[in-house]
Amino acid sequence: MPTKIPFNKPFIAGKELYYIAQAVTLGNISGDGYFTQQCCQVLEKRLHVGKVLLVPSCTAALEMAGMLFDLKPGDEVIMPSFTFVSTASAVARLGARPVFVDIRPDTLNLDDALIEDAITEKTRAIFPVHYAGVSCEMDRIMTIAEKYGLLVAEDAAQGVNAFYDGRALGSIGHLGCYSFHETKNYICGEGGALCLNDPRFIERAEILRDKGTNRRQFFRGQVDKYTWVDIGSSYVPSEICSAFLYAQLEQLDVISARRQSLYQFYRHRLKPLAAQGLVQLPFLPEDCESNYHLFYILLPDQSTRDGLIDHLRQHGITAVFHYVPLHSSPMGQTFGYRDGDLPVTEDVGRRLLRLPIYYEITTEEQMRVIEAINEFLQGRATSSKTISAVGALLSARNPGHHPPARWFPSKPGPPGDMGTPDEQASRHPAVQLHPVEGILRFN
């Protein structure tokens, strides 16, 4: 029996285990030791970020962004609904209101053409989310922010080492937020970073990160003792995680090249399905350089998407949908949102499927995924053609009757299954089941 193909798998790229042992030997595993500092320096240098603070997660970075923006009850923050809960909860936990705006149908990012209509006198900030490592239209977003005096925090959880017009995602807004969760390109189990692109936020960010104390100033000799000066939290990551991450960041280009190769493999071999209109492939604008964080396909409808998920599972392959739109969630509805408010977001949420893509996936495993997708979609397409042909024949035999364009069994069967003969016969009065032969006869 073929081995199972998971959606994601953590990996060792270099000296991760050696550096963990070295961290223990150096005598500091709680945080802000040698490896945390090295990670920050690599990110600052490679991605041209003025100041980076490592944090335990992207959720922590987003929460710090909300605190640094001094969000208060009644404030509003514009963001997409097609995102992870942390983008909105970082705002809501401070009493501010997430204002959900629809996404573009091409990049699946925040639709910049809709932002200005969502701005009110209560709007304080914009939290654009770079989906799948592809940038939002950051020039336009920053222009709008400047026009209305708004702050911008990039949710670049999926955008580490991706670029927009030559600039690293996370380095363009006033703040940027990264993730190093085990599902991302560069991992340490749980981890994140806050990019401080506006110097006015640096001092307070250090204080909020260290439980609201000025301990960093004490370590630099700027004060003779440290004490509680603000309301912060414990946003310093473990040195063990930082040691693991540093080994990954040393392989930044190697990992990036590997992700690109895996992405292009899928894209090239799924193009024939896209040409037939059976799937829609990801879109990459010319001014964007992706980090190839994930590979998704858009199916014609939710029924096809869900059927393909089941088909792949039967073949030992785990493929998954993505976000349930936040505006349609129980919490989202407490802000007054309802299904139908964001049509593109809702449509994409029903049709999107993410394929397995991780550092150690093999060519053979990717081919298994592609072959299983082809088997399902081509079989479904063949069934649709058969049904259409039967419908045309019935119309010719019965000019006054117009059968439905598609028939589906009450309980979906295997790919290409049109249901039992009884089910098929019940759908059209001109179809009769021969009692002995068990075949369909047309009157």
C-alpha positions as CSV (number, residue, x, y, z in Angstrom):
1,M,0.0,0.0,0.0
2,P,1.5,3.4,-0.9
3,T,2.6,5.6,1.9
4,K,0.4,8.4,3.0
5,I,1.1,11.9,1.8
6,P,0.4,14.5,4.5
7,F,-0.5,18.1,3.8
8,N,2.6,19.3,5.6
9,K,5.7,17.9,7.2
10,P,8.3,19.6,9.4
11,F,11.9,19.3,8.1
12,I,15.6,19.6,9.0
13,A,17.5,21.8,6.5
14,G,20.9,22.1,8.2
15,K,22.3,22.5,11.7
16,E,19.0,22.7,13.6
17,L,19.8,20.0,16.1
18,Y,23.4,21.1,16.5
19,Y,22.4,24.6,17.3
20,I,19.8,23.5,19.9
21,A,22.6,21.6,21.7
22,Q,24.8,24.6,21.4
23,A,22.1,26.9,22.9
24,V,22.0,24.5,25.9
25,T,25.8,24.6,26.2
26,L,25.8,28.4,26.1
27,G,23.6,28.4,29.2
28,N,20.6,30.4,28.0
29,I,17.5,28.6,26.7
30,S,14.9,31.0,28.0
31,G,15.2,33.7,25.3
32,D,17.0,36.7,23.9
33,G,20.3,34.8,23.8
34,Y,22.8,34.4,21.0
35,F,20.5,32.7,18.5
36,T,17.6,35.1,18.9
37,Q,20.0,37.9,18.2
38,Q,21.4,36.1,15.2
39,C,18.0,35.5,13.7
40,C,17.1,39.2,14.0
41,Q,20.3,40.2,12.3
42,V,19.8,37.8,9.4
43,L,16.2,39.1,8.9
44,E,17.3,42.7,9.1
45,K,20.1,42.3,6.7
46,R,18.5,40.0,4.1
47,L,15.1,41.7,4.1
48,H,16.2,45.3,4.7
49,V,14.1,45.8,7.8
50,G,15.2,48.5,10.1
51,K,14.5,46.6,13.3
52,V,13.3,43.1,13.9
53,L,12.1,41.6,17.2
54,L,11.6,37.8,17.4
55,V,8.4,36.8,19.1
56,P,6.7,33.5,20.0
57,S,4.2,33.6,17.0
58,C,2.7,35.8,14.3
59,T,-0.3,36.1,16.6
60,A,2.0,37.8,19.2
61,A,3.4,40.1,16.5
62,L,-0.2,41.1,15.4
63,E,-1.2,41.7,19.0
64,M,1.8,43.9,19.6
65,A,0.9,45.8,16.4
66,G,-2.5,46.5,17.8
67,M,-1.0,47.7,21.1
68,L,1.6,49.9,19.3
69,F,-1.1,51.5,17.2
70,D,-2.8,52.3,20.5
71,L,-6.1,50.8,19.3
72,K,-9.1,51.5,21.6
73,P,-12.7,50.6,21.9
74,G,-14.7,52.1,19.0
75,D,-11.7,52.2,16.6
76,E,-12.0,50.4,13.3
77,V,-9.4,48.5,11.4
78,I,-9.7,47.4,7.7
79,M,-8.7,43.9,6.8
80,P,-9.8,41.0,4.7
81,S,-12.2,38.4,6.0
82,F,-10.3,35.7,4.1
83,T,-7.5,35.4,6.7
84,F,-6.6,33.5,9.9
85,V,-8.4,34.5,13.1
86,S,-5.3,36.1,14.6
87,T,-5.6,39.1,12.2
88,A,-9.0,40.0,13.6
89,S,-8.5,38.9,17.2
90,A,-5.5,41.1,17.6
91,V,-7.8,44.0,17.0
92,A,-11.0,42.8,18.7
93,R,-9.2,42.0,22.0
94,L,-8.4,45.7,22.3
95,G,-12.1,46.6,21.8
96,A,-11.6,47.8,18.3
97,R,-13.8,46.6,15.4
98,P,-12.5,44.6,12.4
99,V,-14.0,46.0,9.2
100,F,-14.0,43.2,6.7
101,V,-13.4,44.1,3.0
102,D,-13.8,41.7,0.1
103,I,-10.8,40.2,-1.7
104,R,-9.6,40.4,-5.3
105,P,-10.6,37.4,-7.5
106,D,-7.1,37.1,-9.0
107,T,-4.6,37.3,-6.1
108,L,-7.2,36.6,-3.3
109,N,-5.7,39.6,-1.4
110,L,-7.5,42.6,0.1
111,D,-9.2,44.4,-2.8
112,D,-7.5,47.8,-2.7
113,A,-10.2,49.3,-4.9
114,L,-12.7,48.8,-2.0
115,I,-10.6,50.2,0.8
116,E,-11.6,53.9,0.6
117,D,-15.3,53.1,0.7
118,A,-14.8,51.3,4.0
119,I,-13.0,54.2,5.7
120,T,-15.0,56.2,8.3
121,E,-14.0,58.8,10.9
122,K,-13.4,55.8,13.3
123,T,-10.8,54.1,11.0
124,R,-7.4,53.9,12.5
125,A,-5.4,51.3,10.6
126,I,-5.3,48.8,7.7
127,F,-4.1,45.2,8.2
128,P,-3.4,43.9,4.7
129,V,-2.8,40.1,4.5
130,H,-0.4,38.7,1.8
131,Y,-2.1,35.5,0.8
132,A,0.0,32.5,-0.3
133,G,3.2,34.6,-0.4
134,V,1.8,37.0,-3.0
135,S,1.8,40.7,-2.1
136,C,-1.2,43.0,-1.8
137,E,-1.0,46.2,-3.9
138,M,1.1,47.9,-1.2
139,D,1.8,51.1,-3.1
140,R,-1.8,51.9,-3.4
141,I,-2.5,50.8,0.2
142,M,0.2,53.0,1.6
143,T,-1.0,56.0,-0.6
144,I,-4.5,55.6,0.9
145,A,-3.1,55.3,4.4
146,E,-1.1,58.5,4.0
147,K,-4.1,60.3,2.5
148,Y,-6.4,59.5,5.5
149,G,-3.7,59.4,8.2
150,L,-3.9,55.7,8.8
151,L,-1.4,53.2,10.1
152,V,-0.5,50.0,8.2
153,A,0.5,46.6,9.7
154,E,1.3,43.9,7.2
155,D,0.2,40.4,8.1
156,A,3.0,38.7,6.2
157,A,2.6,35.4,8.1
158,Q,2.9,33.7,4.7
159,G,5.2,36.2,3.1
160,V,8.7,35.7,4.6
161,N,11.2,36.2,1.8
162,A,8.6,37.3,-0.7
163,F,8.8,40.7,-2.4
164,Y,6.7,43.5,-3.9
165,D,8.4,45.7,-6.5
166,G,11.8,44.7,-5.0
167,R,10.8,45.3,-1.4
168,A,10.4,42.5,1.2
169,L,6.9,41.9,2.4
170,G,6.7,43.0,6.0
171,S,9.1,45.9,5.3
172,I,6.7,48.2,3.6
173,G,4.0,49.1,6.2
174,H,4.7,50.9,9.5
175,L,4.9,47.4,11.0
176,G,5.2,43.9,9.6
177,C,4.3,40.5,11.1
178,Y,6.0,37.2,10.2
179,S,5.3,33.5,11.1
180,F,7.7,30.6,11.6
181,H,5.0,28.1,12.4
182,E,5.7,24.6,11.3
183,T,3.4,25.0,8.3
184,K,5.4,27.9,6.9
185,N,8.5,28.0,4.6
186,Y,10.9,28.7,7.4
187,I,10.0,27.0,10.7
188,C,10.8,26.6,14.4
189,G,7.6,24.9,15.5
190,E,6.0,28.1,16.9
191,G,7.6,31.4,16.2
192,G,7.2,34.9,14.7
193,A,8.8,38.3,14.2
194,L,7.7,41.9,14.4
195,C,9.3,44.2,11.8
196,L,9.6,47.8,13.0
197,N,9.8,49.9,9.9
198,D,8.9,53.1,11.7
199,P,11.5,54.1,14.3
200,R,8.9,55.7,16.6
201,F,7.6,52.3,17.6
202,I,10.9,50.7,18.5
203,E,11.3,51.7,22.1
204,R,7.7,50.9,23.2
205,A,7.8,47.6,21.2
206,E,10.8,46.4,23.3
207,I,9.0,47.3,26.5
208,L,5.7,45.6,25.5
209,R,7.6,42.5,24.4
210,D,9.3,42.2,27.8
211,K,6.3,42.1,30.0
212,G,5.9,45.9,30.1
213,T,9.4,46.4,31.6
214,N,12.4,48.4,30.4
215,R,14.7,45.5,30.9
216,R,16.3,45.9,27.4
217,Q,17.4,49.4,28.3
218,F,18.9,48.1,31.5
219,F,20.9,45.4,29.6
220,R,22.2,48.2,27.3
221,G,23.2,50.3,30.3
222,Q,20.7,53.0,29.6
223,V,19.1,52.8,33.0
224,D,20.6,51.7,36.3
225,K,17.6,49.3,37.1
226,Y,14.6,48.0,35.2
227,T,11.0,48.2,36.3
228,W,7.4,48.0,35.1
229,V,6.6,51.0,32.8
230,D,3.8,49.8,30.5
231,I,1.2,47.1,30.0
232,G,2.9,44.4,28.0
233,S,3.1,40.6,28.0
234,S,5.5,37.8,27.6
235,Y,6.4,38.0,23.9
236,V,10.0,36.7,24.1
237,P,10.5,33.3,22.3
238,S,12.4,30.4,23.7
239,E,16.1,30.3,22.7
240,I,15.6,26.6,21.7
241,C,13.1,27.8,19.0
242,S,15.5,30.5,17.9
243,A,18.4,28.1,17.6
244,F,16.2,25.9,15.3
245,L,15.1,28.9,13.3
246,Y,18.6,30.2,12.8
247,A,19.6,27.0,11.0
248,Q,16.6,27.4,8.7
249,L,17.5,31.1,8.0
250,E,21.0,30.0,7.1
251,Q,19.4,28.0,4.3
252,L,17.1,30.8,3.2
253,D,18.0,30.6,-0.5
254,V,18.1,26.8,-0.6
255,I,14.6,26.5,0.9
256,S,13.3,29.2,-1.3
257,A,14.6,27.4,-4.5
258,R,13.1,24.1,-3.3
259,R,9.7,25.7,-2.8
260,Q,9.8,27.3,-6.2
261,S,10.7,24.0,-7.8
262,L,7.8,22.2,-6.1
263,Y,5.4,25.0,-7.0
264,Q,6.3,25.0,-10.6
265,F,6.1,21.2,-10.8
266,Y,2.4,21.4,-9.8
267,R,1.7,24.4,-12.0
268,H,3.2,22.9,-15.2
269,R,1.4,19.5,-14.8
270,L,-1.9,21.0,-13.9
271,K,-2.0,23.4,-16.8
272,P,-3.9,21.0,-19.0
273,L,-6.7,20.9,-16.5
274,A,-6.8,24.6,-16.3
275,A,-6.9,24.8,-20.1
276,Q,-10.0,22.6,-20.0
277,G,-11.6,24.9,-17.5
278,L,-11.6,22.2,-14.8
279,V,-9.4,24.2,-12.3
280,Q,-8.1,27.7,-11.8
281,L,-4.4,28.1,-10.9
282,P,-2.8,30.7,-8.7
283,F,-2.1,34.2,-10.2
284,L,1.2,36.0,-9.7
285,P,1.3,39.7,-10.8
286,E,4.4,40.9,-12.5
287,D,5.5,43.2,-9.7
288,C,5.4,40.4,-7.1
289,E,8.1,37.8,-6.4
290,S,6.4,35.0,-4.5
291,N,8.0,32.8,-1.8
292,Y,5.8,29.9,-3.1
293,H,4.3,29.3,0.3
294,L,1.5,27.2,-0.9
295,F,-0.1,25.8,-4.0
296,Y,-3.9,26.0,-4.3
297,I,-6.4,25.3,-7.0
298,L,-9.9,26.7,-7.4
299,L,-12.5,24.1,-8.4
300,P,-15.8,25.0,-10.2
301,D,-18.0,24.6,-7.1
302,Q,-18.0,23.4,-3.5
303,S,-19.4,20.0,-4.5
304,T,-16.4,19.3,-6.8
305,R,-14.0,20.6,-4.2
306,D,-15.4,18.4,-1.4
307,G,-15.6,15.4,-3.7
308,L,-11.9,15.9,-4.7
309,I,-10.9,16.1,-1.0
310,D,-12.6,12.8,-0.4
311,H,-11.1,11.2,-3.5
312,L,-7.6,12.3,-2.5
313,R,-8.1,11.0,1.0
314,Q,-9.1,7.6,-0.4
315,H,-5.7,7.6,-2.2
316,G,-3.8,8.4,1.0
317,I,-3.4,12.1,0.2
318,T,-4.3,14.9,2.5
319,A,-5.4,18.1,0.8
320,V,-7.3,20.8,2.7
321,F,-9.4,23.8,2.2
322,H,-8.4,27.1,3.8
323,Y,-10.1,29.8,5.8
324,V,-13.8,29.8,6.8
325,P,-14.4,33.6,6.1
326,L,-14.2,35.4,9.4
327,H,-17.3,37.6,8.7
328,S,-19.5,34.5,8.5
329,S,-18.1,33.0,11.7
330,P,-20.0,33.1,15.0
331,M,-17.7,35.8,16.3
332,G,-17.7,37.7,13.0
333,Q,-21.5,37.9,13.1
334,T,-21.4,39.6,16.5
335,F,-20.0,42.6,14.5
336,G,-23.1,42.6,12.3
337,Y,-21.8,40.6,9.3
338,R,-23.9,38.0,7.5
339,D,-23.4,35.6,4.6
340,G,-23.6,37.4,1.3
341,D,-21.8,40.5,2.5
342,L,-18.5,39.6,0.8
343,P,-19.4,37.5,-2.3
344,V,-15.8,37.0,-3.7
345,T,-14.5,35.9,-0.3
346,E,-17.4,33.5,0.2
347,D,-17.1,32.0,-3.3
348,V,-13.3,31.5,-2.9
349,G,-13.8,29.9,0.5
350,R,-16.1,27.3,-0.9
351,R,-13.9,26.4,-3.9
352,L,-10.3,26.6,-2.8
353,L,-8.2,23.5,-2.2
354,R,-4.6,23.5,-1.0
355,L,-2.3,20.7,-2.2
356,P,0.5,19.0,-0.2
357,I,3.7,21.0,-0.5
358,Y,6.6,20.7,1.9
359,Y,10.4,20.6,1.7
360,E,10.8,16.8,1.6
361,I,7.9,15.9,-0.7
362,T,9.2,13.8,-3.6
363,T,8.6,14.0,-7.3
364,E,6.8,10.6,-7.1
365,E,4.5,11.9,-4.4
366,Q,3.7,15.0,-6.3
367,M,2.9,12.8,-9.3
368,R,0.5,10.7,-7.2
369,V,-1.3,13.9,-6.2
370,I,-1.5,15.1,-9.8
371,E,-2.7,11.7,-11.1
372,A,-5.4,11.5,-8.5
373,I,-6.6,15.0,-9.3
374,N,-6.7,14.1,-13.0
375,E,-8.5,10.9,-12.4
376,F,-11.3,12.6,-10.4
377,L,-11.8,15.7,-12.6
378,Q,-11.5,13.9,-15.9
379,G,-13.9,11.3,-14.7
380,R,-16.3,14.0,-13.5
381,A,-16.0,15.8,-16.8
382,T,-16.7,12.6,-18.7
383,S,-19.8,12.0,-16.6
384,S,-21.1,15.5,-17.3
385,K,-20.6,15.0,-21.1
386,T,-22.5,11.7,-20.9
387,I,-25.3,13.3,-19.0
388,S,-25.5,16.2,-21.5
389,A,-25.6,13.7,-24.4
390,V,-28.4,11.7,-22.7
391,G,-30.3,15.0,-22.0
392,A,-30.0,15.9,-25.7
393,L,-31.3,12.5,-26.7
394,L,-34.3,12.8,-24.3
395,S,-35.1,16.3,-25.7
396,A,-35.0,15.0,-29.2
397,R,-37.4,12.1,-28.2
398,N,-39.6,14.4,-26.1
399,P,-39.5,17.9,-27.7
400,G,-41.9,19.4,-25.1
401,H,-39.8,18.4,-22.1
402,H,-36.5,19.9,-21.1
403,P,-34.4,17.8,-18.7
404,P,-31.9,19.3,-16.3
405,A,-28.4,20.1,-17.5
406,R,-26.9,17.9,-14.7
407,W,-28.1,15.0,-12.7
408,F,-26.4,13.9,-9.5
409,P,-27.3,11.0,-7.2
410,S,-28.8,11.8,-3.9
411,K,-25.7,10.4,-2.2
412,P,-22.5,11.0,-4.3
413,G,-20.8,7.9,-5.4
414,P,-17.3,7.3,-6.9
415,P,-16.0,9.7,-9.5
416,G,-18.2,9.5,-12.6
417,D,-21.0,7.7,-10.8
418,M,-24.5,8.9,-12.0
419,G,-26.3,7.0,-9.3
420,T,-28.2,3.7,-9.3
421,P,-30.4,2.9,-12.3
422,D,-33.4,3.5,-10.0
423,E,-32.1,7.0,-9.1
424,Q,-31.5,7.8,-12.7
425,A,-34.9,6.5,-13.8
426,S,-36.7,8.6,-11.2
427,R,-35.2,11.8,-12.6
428,H,-37.0,11.7,-16.0
429,P,-40.4,10.2,-16.9
430,A,-39.1,9.2,-20.3
431,V,-36.5,6.8,-18.7
432,Q,-37.7,3.4,-17.7
433,L,-35.8,0.6,-15.8
434,H,-36.1,-2.7,-17.6
435,P,-37.1,-5.1,-14.7
436,V,-35.0,-8.0,-15.9
437,E,-31.9,-6.5,-17.6
438,G,-31.5,-3.7,-15.1
439,I,-30.6,-1.2,-17.8
440,L,-32.0,2.1,-18.8
441,R,-34.5,2.2,-21.7
442,F,-35.7,5.5,-23.4
443,N,-39.3,5.6,-24.4
